[in-house]
Amino acid sequence: MAPVRSFCVLALLIVLPLGGCGRKKGDDLNALDAQLTNNAVDALAGQIVVDPRLAGHRTAKLPVLKGAAAKALADSVKLAGGSLLATPAPSQGEAQESASTLAAVASEQHKPGGNVFCRKQLAYGAQWASRLPEPFTVYPGAQLTEAAGVEKDGCTLRAATFVTPVPRQSVMDFYYTQARRAGFDAEHEVMGSDHVLGGSRKDDGSAFFLLFSEAPGGKTSVDVIADNGR
């Protein structure tokens, strides 16, 4: 199985070199893990209204899990409004650096507010995980590995890496559901042995990129990069 990958490595894959990769991680990850686990579902459940435009989407089949994985999956279903949409099959061919979904996030703009300008100002800290855009918050019960963000000079980039015991397909279905119900388009592609979801929202230009990797012990590692964070 593929090793757990930090979003610093993910950044290289998508030509989004996060400024500060390799800095010391914060010491408060465990505290934030607990906060996210205990509060995320209660804070956000009920905010998602099922969009009638998505009525034709196929409902995802949920696996039978035990222990922490079962609880995390159940919490994710609750957070998503009671059911998960099935992620469409991946597009033909490998995900490319020039794909429109990546360009939306990693636009080569050096002006203030542009993502090249902003990524050079990213600062590490577990607190940034709680400021991810609501459709792409840390998966319920997941263990946070690292997080980064910036909130100045028009920059709103957020990044996080976390690991969940829930199988990859169900984790992807959760984020696909979150994206679609929040008004994003969402494209599914393959990058090597990993799967990618990326897209944007026409209403405000928000964009996201998520990479899902198999982690040891049947777990799933998720890397998130998104703009317009909280």
URNOR-V968319 format. One record per residue. N is the residue number from 1. SS is DSSP state (helix for helix, strand for strand, loop for the rest). OMEGA is omega in whole degrees, -180 to 180 (none if undefined). BURIAL is 1 if it has 24 or more other ideal C-beta (glycine too) atoms within 12 Angstrom, else 0. Layout:
n:N ss:SS omega:OMEGA burial:BURIAL
n:N ss:SS omega:OMEGA burial:BURIAL
//
This chain:
n:1 ss:loop omega:-179 burial:0
n:2 ss:loop omega:178 burial:0
n:3 ss:loop omega:176 burial:0
n:4 ss:loop omega:-175 burial:1
n:5 ss:loop omega:177 burial:1
n:6 ss:loop omega:-179 burial:1
n:7 ss:helix omega:172 burial:1
n:8 ss:helix omega:177 burial:1
n:9 ss:helix omega:176 burial:1
n:10 ss:helix omega:-179 burial:1
n:11 ss:helix omega:179 burial:1
n:12 ss:helix omega:-179 burial:0
n:13 ss:helix omega:-175 burial:1
n:14 ss:loop omega:179 burial:1
n:15 ss:loop omega:175 burial:1
n:16 ss:loop omega:-175 burial:1
n:17 ss:loop omega:-177 burial:1
n:18 ss:loop omega:178 burial:1
n:19 ss:loop omega:178 burial:1
n:20 ss:loop omega:177 burial:1
n:21 ss:loop omega:-179 burial:1
n:22 ss:loop omega:176 burial:0
n:23 ss:loop omega:179 burial:0
n:24 ss:loop omega:179 burial:0
n:25 ss:loop omega:179 burial:1
n:26 ss:loop omega:-179 burial:0
n:27 ss:loop omega:-174 burial:0
n:28 ss:loop omega:-179 burial:0
n:29 ss:helix omega:-177 burial:1
n:30 ss:helix omega:180 burial:0
n:31 ss:helix omega:180 burial:0
n:32 ss:helix omega:176 burial:1
n:33 ss:helix omega:-179 burial:1
n:34 ss:helix omega:179 burial:0
n:35 ss:helix omega:-179 burial:0
n:36 ss:helix omega:-178 burial:1
n:37 ss:helix omega:-173 burial:1
n:38 ss:helix omega:-170 burial:0
n:39 ss:helix omega:-171 burial:0
n:40 ss:helix omega:-177 burial:1
n:41 ss:helix omega:-178 burial:1
n:42 ss:helix omega:-177 burial:0
n:43 ss:helix omega:-172 burial:0
n:44 ss:helix omega:-179 burial:1
n:45 ss:loop omega:179 burial:0
n:46 ss:loop omega:179 burial:0
n:47 ss:loop omega:-177 burial:0
n:48 ss:loop omega:178 burial:1
n:49 ss:loop omega:-179 burial:0
n:50 ss:loop omega:-179 burial:0
n:51 ss:loop omega:-179 burial:0
n:52 ss:helix omega:179 burial:0
n:53 ss:helix omega:-179 burial:0
n:54 ss:helix omega:-175 burial:1
n:55 ss:loop omega:-177 burial:0
n:56 ss:loop omega:-179 burial:0
n:57 ss:loop omega:-180 burial:0
n:58 ss:loop omega:178 burial:0
n:59 ss:strand omega:-178 burial:0
n:60 ss:loop omega:174 burial:1
n:61 ss:loop omega:-176 burial:0
n:62 ss:loop omega:178 burial:1
n:63 ss:loop omega:175 burial:0
n:64 ss:loop omega:-176 burial:0
n:65 ss:loop omega:179 burial:1
n:66 ss:loop omega:172 burial:0
n:67 ss:helix omega:-176 burial:0
n:68 ss:helix omega:180 burial:0
n:69 ss:helix omega:180 burial:1
n:70 ss:helix omega:180 burial:0
n:71 ss:helix omega:-179 burial:0
n:72 ss:helix omega:179 burial:1
n:73 ss:helix omega:180 burial:1
n:74 ss:helix omega:179 burial:1
n:75 ss:helix omega:180 burial:1
n:76 ss:helix omega:179 burial:1
n:77 ss:helix omega:177 burial:1
n:78 ss:helix omega:-179 burial:1
n:79 ss:helix omega:-179 burial:1
n:80 ss:loop omega:175 burial:1
n:81 ss:loop omega:175 burial:1
n:82 ss:loop omega:177 burial:0
n:83 ss:loop omega:179 burial:1
n:84 ss:loop omega:173 burial:1
n:85 ss:strand omega:178 burial:1
n:86 ss:loop omega:177 burial:0
n:87 ss:loop omega:178 burial:1
n:88 ss:loop omega:177 burial:0
n:89 ss:loop omega:-179 burial:0
n:90 ss:loop omega:175 burial:0
n:91 ss:loop omega:179 burial:0
n:92 ss:loop omega:177 burial:0
n:93 ss:loop omega:-179 burial:0
n:94 ss:strand omega:172 burial:0
n:95 ss:loop omega:-177 burial:1
n:96 ss:loop omega:179 burial:0
n:97 ss:loop omega:-176 burial:0
n:98 ss:loop omega:-179 burial:0
n:99 ss:loop omega:-175 burial:1
n:100 ss:helix omega:-180 burial:0
n:101 ss:helix omega:177 burial:1
n:102 ss:helix omega:-179 burial:1
n:103 ss:helix omega:-179 burial:0
n:104 ss:helix omega:-179 burial:1
n:105 ss:helix omega:-172 burial:1
n:106 ss:loop omega:-179 burial:1
n:107 ss:loop omega:-178 burial:1
n:108 ss:loop omega:179 burial:0
n:109 ss:loop omega:-178 burial:0
n:110 ss:loop omega:180 burial:0
n:111 ss:loop omega:176 burial:0
n:112 ss:loop omega:-177 burial:0
n:113 ss:loop omega:176 burial:0
n:114 ss:loop omega:-172 burial:0
n:115 ss:helix omega:175 burial:1
n:116 ss:helix omega:177 burial:1
n:117 ss:helix omega:-173 burial:0
n:118 ss:helix omega:-174 burial:1
n:119 ss:helix omega:178 burial:1
n:120 ss:loop omega:-178 burial:1
n:121 ss:loop omega:-180 burial:1
n:122 ss:loop omega:178 burial:1
n:123 ss:strand omega:179 burial:1
n:124 ss:strand omega:177 burial:1
n:125 ss:loop omega:-178 burial:1
n:126 ss:helix omega:-177 burial:1
n:127 ss:helix omega:-179 burial:1
n:128 ss:helix omega:179 burial:1
n:129 ss:helix omega:179 burial:1
n:130 ss:helix omega:-180 burial:1
n:131 ss:helix omega:171 burial:1
n:132 ss:loop omega:175 burial:1
n:133 ss:loop omega:-171 burial:1
n:134 ss:helix omega:179 burial:1
n:135 ss:helix omega:-171 burial:1
n:136 ss:helix omega:177 burial:1
n:137 ss:loop omega:180 burial:1
n:138 ss:loop omega:-178 burial:1
n:139 ss:loop omega:-178 burial:1
n:140 ss:loop omega:177 burial:1
n:141 ss:loop omega:-177 burial:1
n:142 ss:loop omega:177 burial:1
n:143 ss:strand omega:-179 burial:1
n:144 ss:strand omega:178 burial:1
n:145 ss:strand omega:178 burial:1
n:146 ss:strand omega:180 burial:1
n:147 ss:strand omega:179 burial:1
n:148 ss:strand omega:178 burial:1
n:149 ss:strand omega:176 burial:1
n:150 ss:loop omega:-180 burial:1
n:151 ss:loop omega:177 burial:0
n:152 ss:loop omega:178 burial:0
n:153 ss:loop omega:179 burial:0
n:154 ss:loop omega:-178 burial:0
n:155 ss:loop omega:-180 burial:1
n:156 ss:loop omega:-179 burial:1
n:157 ss:loop omega:175 burial:1
n:158 ss:strand omega:177 burial:1
n:159 ss:strand omega:178 burial:1
n:160 ss:strand omega:173 burial:1
n:161 ss:strand omega:179 burial:1
n:162 ss:strand omega:-177 burial:1
n:163 ss:strand omega:178 burial:1
n:164 ss:strand omega:177 burial:1
n:165 ss:loop omega:-179 burial:1
n:166 ss:loop omega:179 burial:1
n:167 ss:loop omega:-173 burial:1
n:168 ss:helix omega:-176 burial:1
n:169 ss:helix omega:-179 burial:1
n:170 ss:helix omega:177 burial:1
n:171 ss:helix omega:177 burial:1
n:172 ss:helix omega:-180 burial:1
n:173 ss:helix omega:179 burial:1
n:174 ss:helix omega:-177 burial:1
n:175 ss:helix omega:174 burial:1
n:176 ss:helix omega:178 burial:1
n:177 ss:helix omega:-180 burial:1
n:178 ss:helix omega:-179 burial:1
n:179 ss:helix omega:-176 burial:1
n:180 ss:helix omega:-179 burial:1
n:181 ss:helix omega:176 burial:1
n:182 ss:loop omega:175 burial:1
n:183 ss:loop omega:178 burial:1
n:184 ss:loop omega:162 burial:1
n:185 ss:loop omega:-175 burial:0
n:186 ss:loop omega:-180 burial:1
n:187 ss:strand omega:-180 burial:1
n:188 ss:strand omega:178 burial:1
n:189 ss:strand omega:180 burial:1
n:190 ss:strand omega:178 burial:1
n:191 ss:strand omega:-174 burial:1
n:192 ss:loop omega:178 burial:0
n:193 ss:loop omega:-177 burial:0
n:194 ss:strand omega:177 burial:1
n:195 ss:strand omega:-175 burial:1
n:196 ss:strand omega:167 burial:1
n:197 ss:strand omega:178 burial:1
n:198 ss:strand omega:179 burial:1
n:199 ss:strand omega:-178 burial:1
n:200 ss:strand omega:-180 burial:1
n:201 ss:loop omega:-175 burial:1
n:202 ss:loop omega:-173 burial:0
n:203 ss:loop omega:-176 burial:0
n:204 ss:loop omega:178 burial:0
n:205 ss:loop omega:179 burial:0
n:206 ss:loop omega:-179 burial:1
n:207 ss:strand omega:179 burial:1
n:208 ss:strand omega:176 burial:1
n:209 ss:strand omega:178 burial:1
n:210 ss:strand omega:178 burial:1
n:211 ss:strand omega:-176 burial:1
n:212 ss:strand omega:-179 burial:1
n:213 ss:strand omega:173 burial:1
n:214 ss:strand omega:180 burial:1
n:215 ss:strand omega:-179 burial:1
n:216 ss:helix omega:179 burial:0
n:217 ss:helix omega:179 burial:0
n:218 ss:helix omega:-179 burial:0
n:219 ss:strand omega:179 burial:1
n:220 ss:strand omega:174 burial:1
n:221 ss:strand omega:-178 burial:1
n:222 ss:strand omega:173 burial:1
n:223 ss:strand omega:-179 burial:1
n:224 ss:strand omega:168 burial:1
n:225 ss:strand omega:-178 burial:1
n:226 ss:strand omega:176 burial:1
n:227 ss:loop omega:-176 burial:1
n:228 ss:loop omega:178 burial:1
n:229 ss:loop omega:-180 burial:1
n:230 ss:loop omega:none burial:0
//
